Amino acid sequence: MIGCFDSGLGGLTVLARLRQRLPAVDALFFADQAHVPYGDRPHAELLELLRKNLAWLNAQAVDAIVMACNTSCAIAERYGWPPSRAPIIDLIQSAAVAVEMAGSKRVGVIATAATVGAGSYGRTLRAQIPGIDVVEVAAPALVPLVEAGRIEGRDARAAVAEVCAHLPLDLESLVYGCTHYPVLEPHFAAVLGAGVALIDPAVVQAERAAEMLGDAPAGTGRTTFVTSGDERAFRSSVDRMLSALSVTAAP
Ligand code: DGL
């Protein structure tokens, strides 16, 4: 069984890619909605939440942890990974692979304030891709919109336009450095136009999970969903978001 966690619904964008790539695998998805948004919290608190989430997933006997929260990966890149028996697939490393595959040298990364403050994306991309030019922009307004299901309409478009106004005009690629953002893709595409490639690290993340587990791991394709927040609201949000992402929720 694969374990995944995020602060909330954003991690479902990773789960959706995993489900497409590994339909038979069993998964346990934890949303720490009691603490969402992570991105506005101090680093020390985020490190403690990461330690707890990894310990909890390990206690559920997961075989691997497929990270679905960039903010937690950024904290781990900066301060070191807390102990985990299960191997961890890091989203920022997957993002670096995706950017390298895209061949882009002028790259924007949008992420939470905590991720941008940690500087982890810039450090990782510069270390792995010679000559790359990286601009990191915090987008704290977007996670609350996605958690509230307000992903269509004017507010979402205006919030995306506001973030994009801080990006350089000559970008080749934009990386979603937060798993909540890919559901806003139609807005990013409309605001930035076809000249900017939109990179979701979850695609490579799912590919790396398949490499680690083998292409057809045993399982029934079941996903168990757990939240530290309101269970009923979570369940209906999961159904809504997974159907928007074209994935059928597990029984
Ligand atoms: N979706 C998470 C990420 O990828 C966390 C967003 C938040 O809670 O601020 O960073």
Boltz pocket constraint, residues with backbone or C-beta under 6 A from the ligand:
constraints:
  - pocket:
      binder: B
      contacts: [[A, 6], [A, 7], [A, 8], [A, 10], [A, 11], [A, 35], [A, 36], [A, 37], [A, 38], [A, 39], [A, 40], [A, 68], [A, 69], [A, 70], [A, 71], [A, 72], [A, 112], [A, 115], [A, 143], [A, 177], [A, 178], [A, 179], [A, 180]]
      max_distance: 6.0
